[in-house]
């Protein structure tokens, strides 16, 4: 970012806030960086420097080749405060509460290798 043509340096705390803002957004890395005036290489540098383990791609994820739909069963379970409960293969259980954050859910699904 610049103020009056002078390049402004961000502190570690400010970069942590920028990374958090990106993770909370629904934007691609390319769009987020463009709107923030940050070079993608600089953003990636700070991800590594701050010890972020998540990998970030500049483009939205592409579904895996051969991705397919799988059958699901709706179970009669007692009502909970949860909006949706998904039980995937291997006993993976994802519970989505009302008011959930879509970007976080997409990151969880991508981490699990489930196309959204």
DOMARBA-701379 format. One record per atom (N, C-alpha, C): atom name; x, y, z. Coordinates in steps of 0.2 Angstrom, whole numbers, plus 5000, padded with zeros to 4 digits. Each point is the difference from the previous one (the first is absolute). Example, Ala and Ser with C-alpha at 12.3 -4.5 7.8 and 13.67 -1.06 7.14 Angstrom:
2
+------+------+------+------+
: name :    X :    Y :    Z :
+------+------+------+------+
:    N : 5066 : 4972 : 5039 :
:   CA : 4996 : 5006 : 5000 :
:    C : 5004 : 5006 : 5000 :
:    N : 4998 : 5005 : 4996 :
:   CA : 5004 : 5006 : 5001 :
:    C : 4996 : 5005 : 5003 :
+------+------+------+------+
// end
This chain:
116
+------+------+------+------+
: name :    X :    Y :    Z :
+------+------+------+------+
:    N : 5004 : 4994 : 5000 :
:   CA : 4996 : 5006 : 5000 :
:    C : 5004 : 5006 : 5000 :
:    N : 4998 : 5005 : 4997 :
:   CA : 5004 : 5007 : 5000 :
:    C : 4996 : 5005 : 5003 :
:    N : 5003 : 5005 : 5003 :
:   CA : 4997 : 5006 : 5002 :
:    C : 5004 : 5006 : 4998 :
:    N : 4997 : 5004 : 4995 :
:   CA : 5004 : 5005 : 4997 :
:    C : 5006 : 4998 : 4996 :
:    N : 5000 : 4994 : 4997 :
:   CA : 5005 : 4997 : 4997 :
:    C : 5006 : 4997 : 5004 :
:    N : 4999 : 5000 : 5006 :
:   CA : 5005 : 4997 : 5005 :
:    C : 4998 : 4993 : 5001 :
:    N : 5004 : 4995 : 4999 :
:   CA : 4998 : 4993 : 5002 :
:    C : 5000 : 4999 : 5007 :
:    N : 4994 : 4997 : 5003 :
:   CA : 4999 : 4999 : 5007 :
:    C : 5002 : 4993 : 5001 :
:    N : 5004 : 4998 : 5006 :
:   CA : 5001 : 4994 : 5002 :
:    C : 4995 : 4998 : 5005 :
:    N : 4998 : 4993 : 5000 :
:   CA : 4995 : 4997 : 5005 :
:    C : 5004 : 4997 : 5005 :
:    N : 4998 : 5000 : 5006 :
:   CA : 5003 : 4996 : 5006 :
:    C : 4997 : 4993 : 4999 :
:    N : 5003 : 4996 : 5004 :
:   CA : 4998 : 4993 : 5001 :
:    C : 4993 : 4999 : 5001 :
:    N : 4998 : 5004 : 5005 :
:   CA : 4993 : 5000 : 5002 :
:    C : 4995 : 5002 : 4995 :
:    N : 5002 : 5005 : 4996 :
:   CA : 4996 : 5002 : 4994 :
:    C : 5000 : 4995 : 4995 :
:    N : 5005 : 4996 : 4999 :
:   CA : 5000 : 4995 : 4995 :
:    C : 4996 : 4994 : 5002 :
:    N : 5000 : 4999 : 5007 :
:   CA : 4995 : 4995 : 5002 :
:    C : 4993 : 5002 : 4999 :
:    N : 4999 : 5006 : 5001 :
:   CA : 4993 : 5002 : 4999 :
:    C : 4998 : 5000 : 4992 :
:    N : 5005 : 5001 : 4996 :
:   CA : 4998 : 5000 : 4993 :
:    C : 4999 : 4993 : 4998 :
:    N : 5004 : 4995 : 5002 :
:   CA : 4999 : 4993 : 4999 :
:    C : 4993 : 4997 : 5003 :
:    N : 4999 : 5003 : 5006 :
:   CA : 4993 : 4998 : 5003 :
:    C : 4994 : 5003 : 4996 :
:    N : 5001 : 5006 : 4997 :
:   CA : 4995 : 5003 : 4996 :
:    C : 4999 : 4996 : 4993 :
:    N : 5006 : 4997 : 4998 :
:   CA : 4999 : 4996 : 4993 :
:    C : 4997 : 4994 : 5002 :
:    N : 5002 : 4996 : 5005 :
:   CA : 4997 : 4994 : 5002 :
:    C : 4992 : 5001 : 5001 :
:    N : 4998 : 5005 : 5003 :
:   CA : 4993 : 5001 : 5001 :
:    C : 4996 : 5003 : 4994 :
:    N : 5004 : 5001 : 4995 :
:   CA : 4996 : 5003 : 4994 :
:    C : 4998 : 4994 : 4995 :
:    N : 4996 : 5001 : 4996 :
:   CA : 4998 : 4995 : 4995 :
:    C : 5004 : 5002 : 4993 :
:    N : 5005 : 5004 : 5000 :
:   CA : 5004 : 5002 : 4994 :
:    C : 5005 : 4995 : 4999 :
:    N : 5002 : 5000 : 4993 :
:   CA : 5006 : 4996 : 4998 :
:    C : 5006 : 5005 : 5003 :
:    N : 5006 : 4996 : 5000 :
:   CA : 5006 : 5004 : 5002 :
:    C : 5001 : 5006 : 4995 :
:    N : 4999 : 4998 : 4994 :
:   CA : 5002 : 5006 : 4995 :
:    C : 4996 : 5006 : 5001 :
:    N : 4993 : 4999 : 5001 :
:   CA : 4995 : 5006 : 5001 :
:    C : 5002 : 5003 : 5006 :
:    N : 5001 : 4996 : 5006 :
:   CA : 5001 : 5003 : 5006 :
:    C : 5006 : 5005 : 5000 :
:    N : 5006 : 4997 : 4997 :
:   CA : 5006 : 5004 : 5000 :
:    C : 4999 : 5006 : 4995 :
:    N : 4997 : 4999 : 4995 :
:   CA : 4999 : 5006 : 4996 :
:    C : 4996 : 5006 : 5003 :
:    N : 4995 : 4998 : 5004 :
:   CA : 4996 : 5005 : 5004 :
:    C : 5004 : 5003 : 5005 :
:    N : 5004 : 4996 : 5003 :
:   CA : 5004 : 5003 : 5006 :
:    C : 5007 : 5003 : 4997 :
:    N : 5001 : 4999 : 4994 :
:   CA : 5006 : 5003 : 4997 :
:    C : 5007 : 4997 : 5003 :
:    N : 4999 : 4993 : 5000 :
:   CA : 5006 : 4996 : 5002 :
:    C : 5002 : 4995 : 4995 :
:    N : 5006 : 4999 : 4999 :
:   CA : 5003 : 4996 : 4995 :
:    C : 4998 : 4993 : 5002 :
:    N : 4998 : 4995 : 4996 :
:   CA : 4999 : 4993 : 5002 :
:    C : 5006 : 4997 : 5003 :
:    N : 5006 : 5001 : 4997 :
:   CA : 5006 : 4998 : 5003 :
:    C : 5002 : 5002 : 5007 :
:    N : 4998 : 5007 : 5001 :
:   CA : 5001 : 5002 : 5007 :
:    C : 4995 : 4997 : 5005 :
:    N : 4994 : 4999 : 4998 :
:   CA : 4995 : 4997 : 5004 :
:    C : 5002 : 4993 : 5002 :
:    N : 5003 : 4996 : 4995 :
:   CA : 5002 : 4993 : 5001 :
:    C : 5006 : 5000 : 5005 :
:    N : 5005 : 5005 : 4999 :
:   CA : 5006 : 5001 : 5004 :
:    C : 4997 : 5000 : 5008 :
:    N : 4995 : 5005 : 5001 :
:   CA : 4998 : 5001 : 5007 :
:    C : 4996 : 4994 : 5002 :
:    N : 4997 : 4996 : 4996 :
:   CA : 4997 : 4994 : 5002 :
:    C : 5005 : 4995 : 5003 :
:    N : 5006 : 4999 : 4996 :
:   CA : 5005 : 4996 : 5003 :
:    C : 5004 : 5003 : 5006 :
:    N : 5001 : 5006 : 5000 :
:   CA : 5003 : 5004 : 5006 :
:    C : 4996 : 4999 : 5006 :
:    N : 4994 : 5000 : 4999 :
:   CA : 4995 : 5000 : 5006 :
:    C : 4999 : 4993 : 5002 :
:    N : 5003 : 4995 : 4996 :
:   CA : 4999 : 4993 : 5002 :
:    C : 4993 : 4997 : 4998 :
:    N : 4997 : 5003 : 4995 :
:   CA : 4993 : 4998 : 4998 :
:    C : 5001 : 4993 : 4997 :
:    N : 4996 : 4995 : 5002 :
:   CA : 5001 : 4993 : 4997 :
:    C : 4996 : 4999 : 4994 :
:    N : 4994 : 5005 : 4999 :
:   CA : 4996 : 4999 : 4995 :
:    C : 5003 : 5002 : 4993 :
:    N : 4999 : 4996 : 4995 :
:   CA : 5002 : 5003 : 4993 :
:    C : 4995 : 5004 : 4997 :
:    N : 5002 : 5005 : 4997 :
:   CA : 4995 : 5004 : 4996 :
:    C : 5002 : 5000 : 4993 :
:    N : 4995 : 4999 : 4996 :
:   CA : 5001 : 5001 : 4993 :
:    C : 4997 : 5006 : 4997 :
:    N : 5003 : 5003 : 4995 :
:   CA : 4998 : 5006 : 4997 :
:    C : 4993 : 4999 : 4996 :
:    N : 4998 : 4994 : 4998 :
:   CA : 4994 : 4999 : 4997 :
:    C : 4996 : 4996 : 5004 :
:    N : 4993 : 5000 : 4999 :
:   CA : 4995 : 4996 : 5004 :
:    C : 5002 : 4992 : 4999 :
:    N : 4999 : 4996 : 5005 :
:   CA : 5001 : 4993 : 4999 :
:    C : 4996 : 4997 : 4994 :
:    N : 5003 : 4995 : 4997 :
:   CA : 4997 : 4996 : 4995 :
:    C : 4998 : 4994 : 5002 :
:    N : 4994 : 4997 : 4999 :
:   CA : 4998 : 4994 : 5003 :
:    C : 5005 : 4994 : 4997 :
:    N : 5001 : 4995 : 5004 :
:   CA : 5005 : 4995 : 4998 :
:    C : 4997 : 4996 : 4994 :
:    N : 5005 : 4998 : 4996 :
:   CA : 4997 : 4996 : 4994 :
:    C : 4997 : 4994 : 5003 :
:    N : 4994 : 4998 : 4997 :
:   CA : 4997 : 4995 : 5002 :
:    C : 4995 : 5001 : 5006 :
:    N : 5000 : 5006 : 5002 :
:   CA : 4995 : 5001 : 5006 :
:    C : 4993 : 4998 : 4998 :
:    N : 4997 : 4997 : 5005 :
:   CA : 4993 : 4997 : 4999 :
:    C : 4996 : 5002 : 5006 :
:    N : 4993 : 4999 : 4999 :
:   CA : 4995 : 5001 : 5005 :
:    C : 5000 : 4993 : 5004 :
:    N : 4999 : 5000 : 5006 :
:   CA : 4999 : 4994 : 5004 :
:    C : 4994 : 5000 : 5003 :
:    N : 4997 : 4994 : 5001 :
:   CA : 4993 : 5000 : 5004 :
:    C : 5001 : 5002 : 5007 :
:    N : 4994 : 5003 : 5002 :
:   CA : 5000 : 5002 : 5007 :
:    C : 4993 : 4997 : 5003 :
:    N : 5000 : 4999 : 5007 :
:   CA : 4994 : 4998 : 5003 :
:    C : 4998 : 5005 : 5005 :
:    N : 4994 : 5002 : 5001 :
:   CA : 4997 : 5005 : 5005 :
:    C : 4998 : 4995 : 5006 :
:    N : 5003 : 5002 : 5005 :
:   CA : 4999 : 4996 : 5006 :
:    C : 4995 : 5003 : 5005 :
:    N : 4996 : 4996 : 5003 :
:   CA : 4995 : 5003 : 5005 :
:    C : 5004 : 5001 : 5007 :
:    N : 5003 : 5006 : 5001 :
:   CA : 5003 : 5002 : 5006 :
:    C : 4997 : 5005 : 5004 :
:    N : 5000 : 5000 : 5006 :
:   CA : 4997 : 5005 : 5004 :
:    C : 5002 : 5007 : 4998 :
:    N : 4996 : 5005 : 5000 :
:   CA : 5001 : 5006 : 4998 :
:    C : 5006 : 5003 : 5005 :
:    N : 5004 : 5004 : 4996 :
:   CA : 5006 : 5003 : 5004 :
:    C : 5000 : 5008 : 4998 :
:    N : 5004 : 5003 : 5003 :
:   CA : 5001 : 5008 : 4998 :
:    C : 5003 : 5000 : 4993 :
:    N : 5003 : 4995 : 4997 :
:   CA : 5003 : 5000 : 4994 :
:    C : 4996 : 5000 : 4994 :
:    N : 5002 : 5004 : 4995 :
:   CA : 4996 : 5000 : 4994 :
:    C : 5000 : 4994 : 4996 :
:    N : 5007 : 4998 : 4999 :
:   CA : 5001 : 4994 : 4995 :
:    C : 5005 : 4996 : 5003 :
:    N : 5000 : 4993 : 5000 :
:   CA : 5005 : 4996 : 5002 :
:    C : 5001 : 4995 : 4994 :
:    N : 5007 : 5000 : 4998 :
:   CA : 5002 : 4996 : 4994 :
:    C : 5005 : 4994 : 5003 :
:    N : 4998 : 4994 : 4999 :
:   CA : 5005 : 4995 : 5001 :
:    C : 5003 : 4997 : 4994 :
:    N : 5006 : 5001 : 4999 :
:   CA : 5003 : 4997 : 4994 :
:    C : 5004 : 4993 : 5001 :
:    N : 5002 : 4998 : 4995 :
:   CA : 5004 : 4993 : 5001 :
:    C : 5006 : 5001 : 5005 :
:    N : 5002 : 4994 : 5003 :
:   CA : 5005 : 5001 : 5005 :
:    C : 4998 : 5003 : 5007 :
:    N : 4993 : 5001 : 5000 :
:   CA : 4998 : 5002 : 5007 :
:    C : 5000 : 5008 : 5001 :
:    N : 5002 : 5003 : 4994 :
:   CA : 5001 : 5008 : 5001 :
:    C : 4993 : 5003 : 5001 :
:    N : 4999 : 5004 : 5005 :
:   CA : 4994 : 5003 : 5001 :
:    C : 5001 : 5008 : 5000 :
:    N : 4996 : 5003 : 4996 :
:   CA : 5000 : 5007 : 4999 :
:    C : 4993 : 5003 : 5003 :
:    N : 5001 : 5004 : 5005 :
:   CA : 4994 : 5003 : 5002 :
:    C : 5000 : 5008 : 4999 :
:    N : 4995 : 5002 : 4996 :
:   CA : 4999 : 5007 : 4998 :
:    C : 4994 : 5003 : 5004 :
:    N : 5002 : 5005 : 5003 :
:   CA : 4995 : 5004 : 5005 :
:    C : 4997 : 5005 : 4996 :
:    N : 4994 : 5003 : 5002 :
:   CA : 4997 : 5005 : 4996 :
:    C : 5005 : 5006 : 5001 :
:    N : 5000 : 5004 : 4995 :
:   CA : 5005 : 5006 : 5000 :
:    C : 5007 : 4998 : 4998 :
:    N : 5002 : 4994 : 4998 :
:   CA : 5006 : 4998 : 4998 :
:    C : 5004 : 5005 : 4995 :
:    N : 5007 : 4999 : 5000 :
:   CA : 5004 : 5004 : 4996 :
:    C : 5001 : 4996 : 4994 :
:    N : 4998 : 5002 : 4994 :
:   CA : 5000 : 4996 : 4994 :
:    C : 5008 : 4999 : 4998 :
:    N : 5004 : 5005 : 5000 :
:   CA : 5007 : 4999 : 4999 :
:    C : 5003 : 4995 : 5004 :
:    N : 4999 : 5000 : 5006 :
:   CA : 5003 : 4995 : 5005 :
:    C : 4997 : 4993 : 4997 :
:    N : 4994 : 4999 : 4999 :
:   CA : 4998 : 4993 : 4998 :
:    C : 5003 : 4998 : 4994 :
:    N : 5001 : 5005 : 4995 :
:   CA : 5003 : 4998 : 4993 :
:    C : 5007 : 4998 : 5002 :
:    N : 5004 : 5003 : 5004 :
:   CA : 5007 : 4998 : 5002 :
:    C : 5000 : 4993 : 5003 :
:    N : 4995 : 4999 : 5005 :
:   CA : 5000 : 4993 : 5003 :
:    C : 4999 : 4995 : 4995 :
:    N : 4995 : 5001 : 4995 :
:   CA : 4998 : 4995 : 4995 :
:    C : 5006 : 4999 : 4995 :
:    N : 5004 : 5006 : 4999 :
:   CA : 5006 : 4999 : 4995 :
:    C : 5005 : 4996 : 5004 :
:    N : 5001 : 5001 : 5006 :
:   CA : 5005 : 4997 : 5004 :
:    C : 4998 : 4992 : 5000 :
:    N : 4994 : 4999 : 5001 :
:   CA : 4998 : 4993 : 5000 :
:    C : 5000 : 4996 : 4993 :
:    N : 5001 : 5005 : 4995 :
:   CA : 5000 : 4997 : 4993 :
:    C : 4993 : 4999 : 4997 :
:    N : 4995 : 5004 : 5003 :
:   CA : 4993 : 4999 : 4998 :
:    C : 4998 : 5006 : 4995 :
:    N : 4998 : 4999 : 4994 :
:   CA : 4998 : 5005 : 4996 :
:    C : 4994 : 5004 : 5002 :
:    N : 4999 : 5006 : 5000 :
:   CA : 4994 : 5004 : 5002 :
:    C : 4996 : 5003 : 4994 :
+------+------+------+------+
// end
